[in-house]
Structure formats: structure tokens, C-alpha cells
Amino acid sequence: MQIFNSEAFLDCIQDVVRKEIRQALNDARQDPHPKDDKDRLLTKKEMAEELNVSLVTLTEWMKQGLPFLRLNKRVYFKRNEVINSMTHNRLKK
């Protein structure tokens, strides 16, 4: 009789998610100008430059709900998600 180990299952899921995130980041680094620009991950500095705002302003917008991804201590943005968020939601000034 085999017993389902939920902790081991959760570990497997976390490993797969980490692997997918690392692969996406590696793909973004290898091809800085992918054909489908909406899927490109941007660093905090790149996103600030794209939006023509300071890093301080971008950080404030993140606190107000601007979507971002965190991998360890690094922050990344999906350009299309940020643009959609800014189009559909107004950030507090």
C-alpha cells in the first residue's frame, strides 16, 4: 500500500516552479530582444527606464500594486502585465 506524502508532493511542485522561472530568466538573458516582446522579463532598472520614471517612483508603484516577480532578492517585471495594470488601474499619486 502506497501512502500519499503531501510534503513530498509540495516539494516537487516547488522544484518545478523554480526550474520554470530559472528557464524563463535564462531565455530572457540569452535573447535580449525576443520576437514576442510582451513576454520579456525586465529588471527594475529596465522597467524604470521603459516608463521614464525613477527607481524610487517605481518602488512606490510596486507598493501600490504594480505587478512584479521576485526571484530571491531580484525583482523582474513582465512588460505587458505592467502596461495592462497601468492601463486598467490608476495608481495613487
Residue frames as a rotation matrix with the C-alpha (Angstrom) as fourth column:
MET 1
0.582 0.813 0.000 0.00
0.813 -0.582 0.000 0.00
0.000 0.000 -1.000 0.00
GLN 2
-0.478 -0.751 0.456 1.40
0.762 -0.613 -0.209 3.37
0.436 0.248 0.865 -1.04
ILE 3
0.264 0.510 -0.818 0.81
0.845 -0.531 -0.059 6.41
-0.465 -0.676 -0.572 1.16
PHE 4
0.463 -0.017 0.886 0.49
0.606 -0.724 -0.330 9.87
0.647 0.690 -0.324 -0.40
ASN 5
-0.121 -0.594 -0.796 3.10
0.928 -0.352 0.121 12.21
-0.352 -0.724 0.593 1.03
SER 6
0.792 0.554 0.256 1.75
0.609 -0.744 -0.275 15.73
0.038 0.374 -0.927 0.66
GLU 7
0.615 -0.639 -0.462 5.02
-0.155 -0.673 0.723 17.30
-0.773 -0.373 -0.513 1.80
ALA 8
-0.405 -0.768 0.496 7.00
0.350 0.371 0.860 15.48
-0.845 0.522 0.119 -0.91
PHE 9
0.127 0.561 0.818 4.36
0.989 -0.011 -0.146 16.46
-0.073 0.828 -0.556 -3.47
LEU 10
0.938 0.205 -0.280 4.62
0.230 -0.972 0.057 20.12
-0.260 -0.117 -0.958 -2.44
ASP 11
0.130 -0.974 -0.185 8.44
-0.105 -0.199 0.974 19.93
-0.986 -0.107 -0.129 -2.72
CYS 12
-0.372 -0.218 0.902 8.10
0.773 0.465 0.431 18.54
-0.513 0.858 -0.005 -6.25
ILE 13
0.593 0.670 0.445 5.78
0.803 -0.534 -0.265 21.37
0.060 0.515 -0.855 -7.27
GLN 14
0.810 -0.343 -0.476 8.13
-0.087 -0.873 0.480 24.00
-0.580 -0.348 -0.737 -5.84
ASP 15
-0.208 -0.937 0.279 11.08
0.193 0.240 0.951 22.44
-0.959 0.252 0.131 -7.68
VAL 16
-0.128 0.239 0.963 9.20
0.977 0.197 0.081 22.53
-0.170 0.951 -0.258 -10.98
VAL 17
0.876 0.482 0.032 8.15
0.482 -0.869 -0.110 26.16
-0.026 0.111 -0.993 -10.48
ARG 18
0.470 -0.787 -0.400 11.72
-0.160 -0.521 0.838 27.19
-0.868 -0.330 -0.370 -9.62
LYS 19
-0.376 -0.616 0.693 13.02
0.541 0.461 0.703 25.37
-0.752 0.639 0.160 -12.70
GLU 20
0.259 0.570 0.780 10.49
0.965 -0.191 -0.181 27.13
0.046 0.799 -0.599 -14.96
ILE 21
0.948 0.060 -0.313 11.35
0.126 -0.973 0.195 30.56
-0.293 -0.224 -0.929 -13.52
ARG 22
0.083 -0.992 -0.093 15.08
-0.062 -0.098 0.993 29.94
-0.995 -0.077 -0.069 -13.96
GLN 23
-0.313 -0.152 0.937 14.49
0.834 0.428 0.348 28.79
-0.454 0.891 -0.007 -17.54
ALA 24
0.676 0.632 0.379 12.43
0.733 -0.629 -0.260 31.90
0.074 0.453 -0.888 -18.31
LEU 25
0.785 -0.451 -0.425 15.15
-0.168 -0.815 0.555 34.13
-0.597 -0.364 -0.715 -16.86
ASN 26
-0.235 -0.899 0.370 17.87
0.220 0.322 0.921 32.30
-0.947 0.298 0.122 -18.80
ASP 27
0.012 0.330 0.944 15.86
0.988 0.141 -0.062 32.63
-0.154 0.933 -0.325 -22.01
ALA 28
0.926 0.376 -0.032 15.39
0.372 -0.924 -0.092 36.35
-0.065 0.073 -0.995 -21.38
ARG 29
0.447 -0.838 -0.314 19.12
-0.235 -0.449 0.862 36.82
-0.863 -0.311 -0.397 -20.80
GLN 30
-0.319 -0.592 0.740 20.13
0.525 0.539 0.658 34.85
-0.789 0.599 0.139 -23.89
ASP 31
-0.379 0.282 0.881 17.84
0.856 -0.256 0.450 36.79
0.353 0.925 -0.144 -26.21
PRO 32
-0.730 0.030 -0.683 17.62
0.445 -0.738 -0.508 40.39
-0.519 -0.675 0.525 -25.02
HIS 33
-0.546 0.579 -0.606 15.23
-0.737 -0.675 0.020 41.23
-0.398 0.457 0.796 -27.89
PRO 34
-0.696 0.306 0.650 12.85
0.325 0.941 -0.095 38.29
-0.641 0.145 -0.754 -28.20
LYS 35
-0.855 0.404 0.325 10.36
0.284 -0.158 0.946 38.26
0.434 0.901 0.020 -31.04
ASP 36
0.235 0.968 -0.092 7.46
0.556 -0.056 0.829 38.36
0.797 -0.246 -0.551 -28.61
ASP 37
-0.571 -0.598 0.562 8.41
0.005 -0.687 -0.727 41.44
0.821 -0.412 0.396 -26.57
LYS 38
0.248 0.759 0.602 5.38
-0.674 -0.312 0.670 41.11
0.696 -0.572 0.434 -24.30
ASP 39
0.901 0.082 -0.425 6.90
0.169 0.838 0.520 38.01
0.399 -0.540 0.741 -22.64
ARG 40
-0.022 -0.995 0.094 10.28
0.313 -0.096 -0.945 39.61
0.949 0.009 0.314 -21.99
LEU 41
0.639 0.133 -0.758 11.26
0.768 -0.049 0.639 39.98
0.048 -0.990 -0.133 -18.34
LEU 42
0.301 -0.505 0.809 12.69
0.087 -0.830 -0.550 43.36
0.950 0.236 -0.206 -17.40
THR 43
-0.444 -0.501 -0.743 14.86
0.837 0.064 -0.543 44.26
0.320 -0.863 0.391 -14.44
LYS 44
0.345 0.557 -0.755 13.79
0.811 -0.582 -0.059 47.05
-0.472 -0.592 -0.653 -12.13
LYS 45
-0.365 -0.582 -0.727 16.21
0.088 -0.799 0.595 49.43
-0.927 0.153 0.343 -13.82
GLU 46
-0.948 0.033 0.318 15.00
0.320 0.102 0.942 48.47
-0.001 0.994 -0.107 -17.31
MET 47
-0.078 0.997 0.017 11.36
0.979 0.074 0.190 48.90
0.188 0.031 -0.982 -16.28
ALA 48
0.232 0.097 -0.968 12.06
0.533 -0.845 0.043 52.33
-0.813 -0.526 -0.248 -14.77
GLU 49
-0.737 -0.560 -0.379 13.80
-0.042 -0.521 0.852 53.38
-0.675 0.644 0.361 -18.00
GLU 50
-0.749 0.521 0.408 10.93
0.632 0.380 0.675 51.97
0.197 0.764 -0.614 -20.09
LEU 51
0.289 0.932 -0.219 8.40
0.951 -0.253 0.180 54.00
0.113 -0.260 -0.959 -18.08
ASN 52
-0.203 -0.498 0.843 10.72
0.377 -0.835 -0.402 57.02
0.904 0.236 0.357 -17.86
VAL 53
0.814 0.403 0.419 10.45
-0.261 -0.391 0.883 57.17
0.519 -0.828 -0.213 -14.06
SER 54
-0.157 -0.885 0.439 12.95
-0.886 -0.070 -0.459 56.97
0.437 -0.461 -0.772 -11.22
LEU 55
-0.559 -0.118 -0.821 13.65
0.124 0.967 -0.224 53.78
0.820 -0.227 -0.526 -9.28
VAL 56
-0.972 0.232 -0.042 12.06
-0.009 -0.218 -0.976 55.44
-0.236 -0.948 0.214 -6.24
THR 57
-0.315 0.899 -0.305 8.83
-0.927 -0.361 -0.104 56.07
-0.203 0.250 0.947 -8.16
LEU 58
-0.151 0.218 -0.964 8.81
-0.536 0.801 0.265 52.52
0.831 0.557 -0.004 -9.50
THR 59
-0.860 -0.209 -0.465 9.27
0.256 0.612 -0.748 51.17
0.441 -0.763 -0.473 -5.96
GLU 60
-0.768 0.640 0.017 6.34
-0.420 -0.484 -0.768 53.29
-0.483 -0.597 0.641 -4.74
TRP 61
-0.077 0.750 -0.657 4.18
-0.974 0.083 0.209 51.94
0.211 0.656 0.725 -7.58
MET 62
-0.503 -0.163 -0.849 5.17
-0.111 0.986 -0.124 48.40
0.857 0.032 -0.514 -6.62
LYS 63
-0.984 0.132 -0.120 3.91
0.132 0.087 -0.987 49.10
-0.120 -0.987 -0.103 -3.08
GLN 64
-0.423 0.866 -0.266 0.63
-0.688 -0.498 -0.529 50.29
-0.590 -0.041 0.806 -4.61
GLY 65
0.347 0.648 0.678 0.11
-0.171 0.755 -0.634 47.10
-0.922 0.104 0.373 -6.59
LEU 66
0.345 -0.302 -0.889 2.24
-0.938 -0.113 -0.326 47.27
-0.002 0.947 -0.322 -9.74
PRO 67
0.976 0.118 0.183 2.78
-0.132 0.989 0.065 43.60
-0.173 -0.087 0.981 -10.69
PHE 68
0.155 -0.967 -0.201 6.29
-0.937 -0.079 -0.340 42.18
0.313 0.241 -0.919 -10.36
LEU 69
0.822 -0.033 -0.569 8.09
0.092 0.993 0.074 38.88
0.563 -0.113 0.819 -9.87
ARG 70
0.422 -0.725 0.544 10.64
-0.906 -0.314 0.285 38.21
-0.036 -0.613 -0.789 -7.17
LEU 71
0.782 -0.325 -0.531 13.34
0.167 0.931 -0.324 35.59
0.600 0.164 0.783 -7.55
ASN 72
-0.068 -0.707 -0.703 15.43
0.976 0.100 -0.194 35.51
0.208 -0.700 0.684 -4.40
LYS 73
-0.123 -0.017 -0.992 16.38
0.571 -0.819 -0.057 39.17
-0.812 -0.573 0.110 -3.92
ARG 74
-0.963 -0.268 -0.008 15.94
0.133 -0.505 0.853 40.18
-0.233 0.821 0.522 -7.56
VAL 75
-0.026 0.972 -0.235 12.84
0.055 -0.233 -0.971 41.87
-0.998 -0.038 -0.048 -8.96
TYR 76
-0.943 -0.193 0.270 11.57
0.260 0.075 0.963 41.38
-0.206 0.978 -0.021 -12.51
PHE 77
-0.190 0.893 -0.409 8.65
-0.402 -0.450 -0.797 42.73
-0.896 0.013 0.444 -14.48
LYS 78
-0.398 0.222 0.890 6.62
0.839 0.481 0.254 41.43
-0.372 0.848 -0.378 -17.39
ARG 79
-0.986 -0.096 -0.139 6.22
0.040 -0.932 0.362 44.48
-0.164 0.351 0.922 -19.59
ASN 80
-0.578 0.815 0.032 2.74
0.043 -0.008 0.999 43.53
0.815 0.579 -0.030 -20.81
GLU 81
0.021 0.591 -0.806 1.46
0.912 0.319 0.257 42.96
0.409 -0.741 -0.533 -17.26
VAL 82
-0.554 -0.293 -0.779 2.79
0.643 -0.745 -0.176 46.34
-0.529 -0.599 0.602 -16.12
ILE 83
-0.981 0.194 -0.003 1.27
-0.143 -0.712 0.688 48.15
0.132 0.675 0.726 -19.10
ASN 84
-0.299 0.920 -0.253 -2.07
0.353 0.353 0.867 46.37
0.887 0.170 -0.430 -18.62
SER 85
-0.093 0.215 -0.972 -2.05
0.996 0.029 -0.089 47.19
0.009 -0.976 -0.217 -14.91
MET 86
-0.762 -0.268 -0.589 -1.30
0.336 -0.942 -0.006 50.85
-0.554 -0.202 0.808 -15.58
THR 87
-0.873 0.483 0.070 -3.97
-0.106 -0.328 0.939 51.00
0.476 0.812 0.337 -18.28
HIS 88
-0.093 0.916 -0.390 -6.71
0.336 0.398 0.854 49.41
0.937 -0.051 -0.345 -16.19
ASN 89
0.503 0.199 -0.841 -5.79
0.862 -0.043 0.505 50.67
0.064 -0.979 -0.194 -12.71
ARG 90
0.490 -0.364 0.792 -4.83
-0.080 -0.923 -0.376 54.09
0.868 0.121 -0.481 -11.59
LEU 91
-0.129 -0.624 -0.771 -2.01
0.848 0.334 -0.412 54.17
0.514 -0.707 0.486 -9.07
LYS 92
0.787 0.357 -0.503 -2.22
0.595 -0.653 0.468 56.55
-0.162 -0.668 -0.727 -6.12
LYS 93
0.365 -0.654 0.663 -0.18
0.314 -0.584 -0.749 59.70
0.877 0.481 -0.008 -6.56
